[in-house]
Amino acid sequence: MVLQLWVDMKANNWEGLQKQIAPGFQSIHQDGARDNKVQIELIKGLNLSEYTIDNIKVTMEGQVIIVTYQVNVEETITGNLIQKKSSMRLSAWLKSEDGWKWIIHANLVPLK
């Protein structure tokens, strides 16, 4: 699910992303928290470079999948260029009647 999320973000596949993200989604970034709608707007402005994903760790608790991973990417967040470097991320998905939905995300990259 993490790998598909990044493929969709890189390809600007907004329809695919909107299908993955839960209505009650929340994220935390260096500049604050976001809900579903604001997260999608943030993703639309990322302008992702090439990226690599490593150190994927997955656990499952009931109907929730929790994923931590390391990504190496250059991106733009709220107009601030984040230089290409390795950073940790945390995401979780909840199993619903419509399949797995992305419910939380933490971006652990410090702003420059």
N, C-alpha and C positions, 0 to 999 in steps of 0.2 A: 504494500500500500504506500509506503514511503517512496519507493522507487517510482511508482506510477504518479504520485503527487508531483515529484520533481520533473518527470517527463511532461506532464500537463502544464506545469508552470513555465518551463522552457519553451514549449510550443504555443503558449498563449491560448490554451484550450480552456476557455472560461466555462463553457458548458460542462465539460468533464469535471472541472473543479467544483462547480456549484452542485453537482450530483454527489460529490464526495463529502462535502462539508455539512455538518448538522446545523439545524436552526439555532440550537443553543450553544454553538461553538464559542470558545473564548481562547485568546492567546495573550501572551505577555512578551513584550519586546523592550529594547533599551529605552524607548520613549513612552512606554505605557501599555495599557491593556487595549484589546480590540475585541469586537464581537464579529459575528459572521459577515455582515455587510462591509464593515470597515476592513476586515482581513482580506476580503476579495479585492477591494480597491487597492490595498497595499500590494498584493500579489501582482495586480495589473501594472503597477509602476516599478517592479523589481528590475527589469532589464537584465536578466540573468546572463552571465558569461558561461563558458564551459564549467562544469563542476565535476567533482568526484565525491562519492559517499563511501565511508568506511566505518568499521567498528560498530556495525548494527547489532543491537541487543534487543531481544523481544521477550516479553513476558505476557502472560494472559491471566487475568483474574475474572472469573465468571464470564460476563459478556463484554469485557473490555480487553483490548490489546494495547499494551504500552510499549513504545519503541524509543530507544535512545540511539543516536547515531552522530557521527562526525562528518561534516561537510566542508569541502574546500571550494569556495565560490566567491565571485565578486558580484555584488548586488547594490542596488540603491534603495534605501529605506527613508521615506519622507524627505526625499531630496538629498540625503546624505550618502555619499559613496562609501561603501564598506569594502575595503581592500580585500583582495583574494587571499584568504588565509583559512586555516582550519578552525572550526568552531563546533561546539556541541549543540545538539537540538534534542528536544523531547516532544513527542506527539503521542496521542492516544486516539483509538477508534472504539466506538460502541456499536455492537451488533443490534440492528433494528430490523423491522419488517422489510425495509427497502435495501438491506445489505449493511455493510460496514460503513459507518459515518465518522468522519474526522471531528473530534469533539474538543481537543485541547492541543495547544502548541506553545512551546517556549523556545525562544531564539536567544542564545547565550553569547552573542557577539557584542563586544563593547563598541560604542560609537567612537569615531576618531574626532 
